[in-house]
């Protein structure tokens, strides 16, 4: 069966997206199919002129590149009038009869609806938040954790020199995977994540205990999505949301609010570092490159086999295939055993 496979990257960018695009395309070419690139996420399926053919030359040399050669957006066609039907109509108009959307829960939720509407769709898991169910790997997570770990290594020396408390705000939205794994890797003294809330008083007591034990500096990693009652007034200012209803957490400023409260409550000199989009940028790690390649190639294979409504994932260190709906059914959250492990080093 002749197939023209479309490739789309939606939501936040992540290191490893280009590796996945390359893998889908190269495998598709090997199987004798043609490939089109959809520009700017789902927006490319709602506007004219944003779907172009990809050639082998287009995907040459992109393995180590960050970002995505296709561009991305947080456009949600499900919020548009007849949005899903318009997406399918546009794809078919361009000769695309199968699609590989690479993204997180929002992008893959739309992908599942495309499948249910009768359009051949196979997803690839991507999100630095690492919060997709049913998979042990999401493109971009490993690189983001590496950025946090390196930042903490650097902050340890300046925190020690000035005897300061350093608050490091990291991404992760409603889960604490980046904070937890980056904090463990970088030797954070306290990790605050949405899954296990703490009060400002607990933070203050932790800092006083460390000073009492002769440890005159501290590194606190805080996930951007935490909700601490004492900071609620500071966090209530900016509540702008995207097309999928998510609050833009970068504008909430939990790290800055926590830093100010710590300094006020303890008298300890406190500074905040917001890593922000540094976690999304730059060249992907070898882990992200390799697994983006394995899952991207598997997605092309699945479409060539006539499969739809599924997604290749990493499970027990191997490639497995699960329904699209399974990976977006719930969030994968940090387990208690990891949180308790981090507390050993506080």
C-alpha distance (Angstrom), angle and dihedral (degrees) to the residues before:
residue distance angle dihedral
X1 . . .
X2 3.80 . .
X3 3.79 112.0 .
X4 3.77 133.7 -175.1
X5 3.78 105.4 -162.1
X6 3.78 119.8 -153.9
X7 3.81 120.4 -151.9
X8 3.79 121.7 -154.9
X9 3.83 132.6 178.0
X10 3.80 116.1 -159.0
X11 3.79 138.6 179.7
X12 3.78 123.8 13.5
X13 3.78 117.2 -0.5
X14 3.79 118.2 -112.0
X15 3.79 137.3 -173.3
X16 3.80 108.3 -95.4
X17 3.79 98.9 37.7
X18 3.79 92.2 111.6
X19 3.79 90.2 49.5
X20 3.81 88.5 56.1
X21 3.82 93.3 46.3
X22 3.80 88.9 50.7
X23 3.80 92.4 49.3
X24 3.81 95.4 49.3
X25 3.79 91.5 47.2
X26 3.79 98.2 43.7
X27 3.80 92.8 48.2
X28 3.80 91.2 46.4
X29 3.81 91.3 51.0
X30 3.80 89.8 49.4
X31 3.81 89.5 53.4
X32 3.80 91.4 51.2
X33 3.81 98.9 -105.3
X34 3.79 131.0 128.8
X35 3.79 124.6 -122.6
X36 3.80 135.6 -146.9
X37 3.78 128.0 -168.5
X38 3.80 119.0 -137.8
X39 3.79 109.5 -148.8
X40 3.80 125.1 -138.2
X41 3.78 100.1 7.0
X42 3.79 119.7 -88.7
X43 3.81 88.9 -13.8
X44 3.79 86.4 74.8
X45 3.79 89.6 63.3
X46 3.80 93.4 51.0
X47 3.80 99.7 46.7
X48 3.79 130.6 56.7
X49 3.79 123.2 -110.7
X50 3.80 97.7 26.9
X51 3.81 100.4 105.3
X52 3.81 117.6 78.3
X53 3.77 135.3 167.8
X54 3.81 116.3 -97.8
X55 3.79 118.9 -143.0
X56 3.80 129.5 -165.7
X57 3.82 87.8 -100.4
X58 3.80 90.9 57.3
X59 3.80 92.8 61.1
X60 3.78 96.9 39.9
X61 3.81 115.8 115.8
X62 3.81 96.4 5.4
X63 3.83 98.6 109.7
X64 3.85 95.3 97.2
X65 3.80 95.7 38.6
X66 3.79 122.5 110.0
X67 3.79 123.1 -140.6
X68 3.79 119.9 29.6
X69 3.79 128.6 -74.0
X70 3.81 87.9 -145.1
X71 3.79 96.6 55.2
X72 3.78 123.0 -132.9
X73 3.81 143.5 -133.5
X74 3.78 141.4 -177.9
X75 3.80 92.3 -117.3
X76 3.82 113.0 147.6
X77 3.82 112.4 -157.0
X78 3.80 90.3 -172.6
X79 3.83 87.1 70.0
X80 3.80 91.8 53.4
X81 3.80 123.3 86.1
X82 3.83 106.7 -92.7
X83 3.81 85.6 -10.1
X84 3.80 98.7 156.2
X85 3.81 92.3 46.8
X86 3.82 90.0 48.8
X87 3.80 91.2 51.3
X88 3.80 91.7 52.5
X89 3.80 92.5 44.9
X90 3.82 91.7 51.8
X91 3.79 93.4 47.9
X92 3.79 92.5 49.5
X93 3.80 90.7 46.3
X94 3.81 87.3 60.2
X95 3.78 92.5 47.4
X96 3.79 94.2 -106.3
X97 3.80 111.1 143.7
X98 3.82 100.0 168.5
X99 3.80 132.2 36.5
X100 3.81 137.5 -155.3
X101 3.82 109.0 -162.8
X102 3.82 111.7 -169.6
X103 3.80 112.0 -157.9
X104 3.77 152.5 89.2
X105 3.79 132.6 -76.1
X106 3.81 95.2 -56.4
X107 3.80 96.2 48.3
X108 3.79 92.7 41.9
X109 3.80 92.0 46.7
X110 3.81 88.5 59.8
X111 3.81 88.7 44.4
X112 3.80 90.1 56.7
X113 3.79 89.9 52.9
X114 3.81 90.3 51.5
X115 3.80 89.7 54.3
X116 3.80 91.2 47.7
X117 3.80 88.8 52.2
X118 3.80 89.6 57.0
X119 3.81 102.8 -97.1
X120 3.82 117.2 129.6
X121 3.81 106.3 -112.0
X122 3.81 134.3 168.0
X123 3.82 119.5 177.4
X124 3.80 134.9 -148.6
X125 3.85 119.3 -149.8
X126 3.80 115.8 -117.1
X127 3.79 129.4 162.6
X128 3.78 132.7 117.8
X129 3.83 85.6 -144.7
X130 3.84 89.4 71.1
X131 3.81 89.6 -150.3
X132 3.81 101.8 130.8
X133 3.79 115.3 120.1
X134 3.82 122.3 -125.5
X135 3.81 96.5 27.1
X136 3.79 133.9 86.5
X137 3.79 92.0 -157.6
X138 3.79 137.3 52.1
X139 3.79 121.5 178.1
X140 3.81 111.7 -103.3
X141 3.80 99.4 21.4
X142 3.80 97.5 99.4
X143 3.80 92.8 50.6
X144 3.81 92.6 46.5
X145 3.81 90.6 52.5
X146 3.80 89.1 50.5
X147 3.81 90.5 54.4
X148 3.81 91.2 52.2
X149 3.80 92.5 46.6
X150 3.80 92.9 50.9
X151 3.80 91.5 46.9
X152 3.80 91.6 52.8
X153 3.80 90.8 49.3
X154 3.80 88.7 55.9
X155 3.80 95.1 42.8
X156 3.80 92.9 52.5
X157 3.79 91.7 68.8
X158 3.80 96.7 48.9
X159 3.81 92.7 41.5
X160 3.80 89.7 52.7
X161 3.81 93.6 46.3
X162 3.81 93.4 52.7
X163 3.84 98.4 31.5
X164 3.78 90.2 -124.9
X165 3.76 138.7 151.2
X166 3.79 109.3 -119.1
X167 3.81 118.4 -157.3
X168 3.80 112.5 -162.8
X169 3.81 116.9 -166.3
X170 3.80 115.4 -157.3
X171 3.79 136.1 -179.0
X172 3.79 126.6 -104.0
X173 3.80 104.2 117.9
X174 3.82 109.4 -144.5
X175 3.80 96.9 -3.6
X176 3.79 133.5 60.5
X177 3.81 103.3 -137.4
X178 3.81 96.7 116.8
X179 3.80 92.0 43.7
X180 3.80 93.5 46.1
X181 3.79 99.4 46.1
X182 3.80 94.7 36.8
X183 3.80 90.4 46.9
X184 3.79 92.6 49.4
X185 3.79 91.8 46.8
X186 3.80 93.3 47.2
X187 3.80 98.4 42.6
X188 3.80 99.5 -112.6
X189 3.81 115.0 -175.1
X190 3.80 93.2 -143.5
X191 3.80 131.9 15.9
X192 3.80 119.3 -163.2
X193 3.81 116.3 -165.4
X194 3.82 136.7 166.7
X195 3.81 94.0 -111.9
X196 3.83 94.1 64.1
X197 3.82 111.6 31.4
X198 3.79 121.1 -153.8
X199 3.80 130.8 -170.7
X200 3.78 126.9 -120.8
X201 3.81 87.6 -113.5
X202 3.81 90.2 59.3
X203 3.80 89.8 51.5
X204 3.82 91.5 49.3
X205 3.80 92.3 48.4
X206 3.80 90.3 49.2
X207 3.81 91.4 53.5
X208 3.80 94.0 46.4
X209 3.80 90.4 49.6
X210 3.78 91.7 53.0
X211 3.82 91.5 49.7
X212 3.78 89.4 48.6
X213 3.80 89.1 54.7
X214 3.80 90.6 53.3
X215 3.81 96.9 -102.3
X216 3.78 102.1 133.0
X217 3.80 100.2 -172.3
X218 3.80 135.9 44.3
X219 3.80 137.9 -164.8
X220 3.80 116.2 -149.6
X221 3.81 119.8 -172.4
X222 3.79 113.6 -159.4
X223 3.80 126.6 -173.0
X224 3.80 113.9 -130.1
X225 3.81 92.4 -125.4
X226 3.81 100.1 58.8
X227 3.78 120.5 123.8
X228 3.80 113.7 -150.8
X229 3.83 114.8 179.3
X230 3.81 93.3 -138.5
X231 3.80 90.8 55.1
X232 3.81 96.5 45.5
X233 3.78 93.6 101.0
X234 3.80 91.5 52.8
X235 3.80 92.6 44.4
X236 3.80 95.1 50.3
X237 3.80 95.4 75.1
X238 3.79 106.0 84.1
X239 3.79 117.4 33.2
X240 3.81 102.5 158.7
X241 3.81 111.8 152.7
X242 3.79 134.9 -156.4
X243 3.82 128.7 -129.0
X244 3.80 90.7 -80.1
X245 3.82 93.7 52.4
X246 3.82 96.9 -104.7
X247 3.80 118.8 144.5
X248 3.81 112.0 -122.4
X249 3.79 94.9 -114.1
X250 3.80 94.8 -172.6
X251 3.81 87.2 71.1
X252 3.80 94.4 48.9
X253 3.80 92.3 70.4
X254 3.79 102.3 -152.5
X255 3.81 92.4 165.3
X256 3.78 94.3 55.0
X257 3.80 92.3 45.0
X258 3.81 92.1 50.1
X259 3.80 91.5 46.8
X260 3.79 92.6 54.0
X261 3.80 92.9 47.3
X262 3.81 92.3 49.0
X263 3.79 93.2 51.5
X264 3.80 91.3 46.4
X265 3.82 94.0 48.1
X266 3.82 98.8 41.6
X267 3.78 107.5 23.3
X268 3.82 88.1 -130.8
X269 3.78 114.4 139.0
X270 3.81 105.1 -107.8
X271 3.78 133.3 -170.3
X272 3.81 131.1 -175.3
X273 3.80 129.7 -143.3
X274 3.81 118.3 -168.2
X275 3.79 108.7 -161.8
X276 3.80 91.7 -170.6
X277 3.78 116.7 154.1
X278 3.79 93.3 1.0
X279 3.81 83.0 85.6
X280 3.80 91.0 60.6
X281 3.79 99.1 44.4
X282 3.77 137.8 75.9
X283 3.76 136.6 38.5
X284 3.83 116.0 -28.4
X285 3.80 122.2 -113.3
X286 3.79 119.7 -107.7
X287 3.82 89.4 -104.5
X288 3.80 91.7 55.7
X289 3.80 91.7 45.5
X290 3.80 94.9 49.1
X291 3.80 97.6 44.9
X292 3.80 93.6 41.8
X293 3.80 86.0 54.0
X294 3.80 94.2 48.3
X295 3.80 95.0 46.8
X296 3.80 94.7 41.4
X297 3.80 92.2 53.1
X298 3.81 90.2 45.6
X299 3.83 90.2 53.7
X300 3.81 91.0 55.2
X301 3.81 90.2 48.2
X302 3.80 92.0 51.6
X303 3.80 92.9 52.3
X304 3.79 90.7 47.0
X305 3.82 87.5 54.3
X306 3.81 90.1 54.2
X307 3.82 95.0 -107.0
X308 3.82 122.8 147.0
X309 3.80 138.5 171.9
X310 3.80 91.8 37.2
X311 3.80 137.7 103.9
X312 3.81 133.0 -154.3
X313 3.82 112.0 -125.6
X314 3.79 139.4 171.8
X315 3.79 112.7 -101.9
X316 3.82 123.7 167.7
X317 3.78 88.7 -10.7
X318 3.81 94.6 -56.9
X319 3.81 137.1 91.6
X320 3.80 112.3 -92.6
X321 3.81 131.3 174.0
X322 3.82 122.9 -130.7
X323 3.82 135.1 166.8
X324 3.80 115.4 -83.9
X325 3.78 90.3 -124.5
X326 3.80 89.8 59.0
X327 3.80 94.7 62.8
X328 3.82 93.7 49.6
X329 3.80 97.4 39.5
X330 3.81 93.2 93.8
X331 3.78 142.6 -10.5
X332 3.78 120.5 -90.4
X333 3.80 104.2 -129.6
X334 3.79 134.4 -165.2
X335 3.83 109.0 -89.3
X336 3.80 123.0 -125.5
X337 3.81 93.5 -114.7
X338 3.81 92.0 62.3
X339 3.79 91.4 47.8
X340 3.80 91.4 49.9
X341 3.81 89.8 49.0
X342 3.80 90.2 55.7
X343 3.79 90.9 52.1
X344 3.82 89.8 60.0
X345 3.80 88.2 70.4
X346 3.81 98.1 47.3
